Amino acid sequence: MTMAMASVKGENVTVSAAAAPRMKKLASMLCMKGGNGDGSYLNNSQAQALHARRMLHFLEETLDAMMERSSSDKLFTAADLGCSCGSNSLFIVDVIVRCVSEAYESRGRDAPEFQVFFSDLPSNDFNTLFQLLPPLLAPVAGSLEGCLAAGEGAATATRPYHAAGVPGTFYGRLFPGESIDVFTSTFSLHWLSQVPEEVGDSASPAYNGGRVFVHRATEAVAAAYKRQFQADLARFLRSRAREMKRGGAMFLACLGRSSGDPADQGGAGLLFGTHFQDAWDDLVQEGVVEGEKRDSFNIPVYAPSLQEFRDVVRADGAFAIDRLELVRGGSPLVVDRPDDAAEVGRAMANSCKAVAGVLVDAHIGERRGAQLFERLERRAARHARELVEKMHFFHVVCSLSRHNSIANGCV
Ligand SMILES: C[S@@+](CC[C@H](N)C(=O)[O-])C[C@H]1O[C@@H](n2cnc3c(N)ncnc32)[C@H](O)[C@@H]1O
């Protein structure tokens, strides 16, 4: 298998072939915090759930347009990429099943059988996700009625689809050719396949010494992160172009930014580039962590601008862009009492821990990881008001459909 890679010159993106074995290390350890504890993704993904519900109409629109041009096969296949271990993936799948079933019914057809693939990296806590799945309702004609939760999809009491887990990176092939009708991926594509190599290389002009994220970093660091994002997205699209059935569709939502400057990461910058950064510096100053240890840690996340995203989709050429928008989401800090500084501090530390805790622990160990998040909690509590006012995310929301011919290139 050859991986496709994008090279970027100015605003031009071209897709070329290159191997990427360095991805393996991150892909084998990156995951959201599993289980159902305080710092777990399951208990700290309410913000993503809210954002997903706000984007519901985009997803419904994508599915409606797809159903208008697709034939009514007896089997409908869907894959959610970067499903993680919370209930958001189940919500997205419920919407797909409901919309597609309604479209079949409006044509006087019985709903199809649904095969749904939940895909994430092998280190994902699939067990927690699978335990959230309601029991399978064997699909018989008309059985969907009363089975799917109406409207804002709460978890269903029974499950009108076959479910399977697919471990692997979405930056490579996951499925057989032309086998999937619809792909979704929410809040995952901003995770890079790796920290750009030069960012961790002290001899490189793009070395990010002293910092742990691209936010407020040098121009060279920002350019390296941007290149990595665009190369990764190109690989993602190449693979999906092979796997999607003709007439299929894809709905993507990931962190984005409104600024043209890649070193201004907006909400993601506030999450990983301010108090989290300061907490690392605290540990270095207190002698808990060596400076080199901090310098060799970087968060592999990049919030692209709309233009950066669009350039890659266009360069790939396999998909038509049906919709591409930057949507202002809410805050990642879901708190009952926004004026309670301690609660805001805790929410900030838990949000950060749920998504980056596993990487931190792998780098400095659980004990020092816990100290880092304690410092973060304290700092965030001291800046609670500012965080509540300023912390909000932007999301790139994108609907793509499959052209009849795939551009040349191999995956
Ligand atoms: C913030 S969670 C989003 C989960 C869920 N889609 C939601 O909307 O709440 C991001 C997920 O993307 C997954 N992820 C990151 N990089 C990935 C990759 N290269 N391939 C597959 N999954 C990846 C992570 O493991 C994580 O579970």
PDBQT file of the ligand as one rigid body, heavy atoms in Angstrom, charges set to zero:
ROOT
HETATM    1  C1  LIG A 501     -12.499  14.317  20.003  1.00  0.00    +0.000 C 
HETATM    2  S1  LIG A 501     -12.730  12.674  19.514  1.00  0.00    +0.000 S 
HETATM    3  C2  LIG A 501     -14.210  12.781  18.571  1.00  0.00    +0.000 C 
HETATM    4  C3  LIG A 501     -15.125  11.651  18.849  1.00  0.00    +0.000 C 
HETATM    5  C4  LIG A 501     -16.501  11.680  18.223  1.00  0.00    +0.000 C 
HETATM    6  N1  LIG A 501     -16.448  11.618  16.778  1.00  0.00    +0.000 N 
HETATM    7  C5  LIG A 501     -17.310  12.863  18.663  1.00  0.00    +0.000 C 
HETATM    8  O1  LIG A 501     -17.852  13.566  17.798  1.00  0.00    +0.000 OA
HETATM    9  O2  LIG A 501     -17.434  13.101  19.854  1.00  0.00    +0.000 OA
HETATM   10  C6  LIG A 501     -11.485  12.422  18.260  1.00  0.00    +0.000 C 
HETATM   11  C7  LIG A 501     -11.308  10.958  17.874  1.00  0.00    +0.000 C 
HETATM   12  O3  LIG A 501     -10.523  10.890  16.681  1.00  0.00    +0.000 OA
HETATM   13  C8  LIG A 501      -9.704   9.751  16.791  1.00  0.00    +0.000 C 
HETATM   14  N2  LIG A 501      -8.586   9.849  15.867  1.00  0.00    +0.000 N 
HETATM   15  C9  LIG A 501      -7.571  10.736  15.888  1.00  0.00    +0.000 A 
HETATM   16  N3  LIG A 501      -6.710  10.476  14.906  1.00  0.00    +0.000 NA
HETATM   17  C10 LIG A 501      -7.202   9.400  14.230  1.00  0.00    +0.000 A 
HETATM   18  C11 LIG A 501      -6.754   8.653  13.099  1.00  0.00    +0.000 A 
HETATM   19  N4  LIG A 501      -5.622   8.970  12.478  1.00  0.00    +0.000 N 
HETATM   20  N5  LIG A 501      -7.508   7.629  12.668  1.00  0.00    +0.000 NA
HETATM   21  C12 LIG A 501      -8.666   7.301  13.315  1.00  0.00    +0.000 A 
HETATM   22  N6  LIG A 501      -9.142   7.968  14.387  1.00  0.00    +0.000 NA
HETATM   23  C13 LIG A 501      -8.410   9.005  14.844  1.00  0.00    +0.000 A 
HETATM   24  C14 LIG A 501      -9.256   9.765  18.240  1.00  0.00    +0.000 C 
HETATM   25  O4  LIG A 501      -8.752   8.513  18.645  1.00  0.00    +0.000 OA
HETATM   26  C15 LIG A 501     -10.556  10.161  18.915  1.00  0.00    +0.000 C 
HETATM   27  O5  LIG A 501     -11.281   9.047  19.308  1.00  0.00    +0.000 OA
ENDROOT
TORSDOF 0
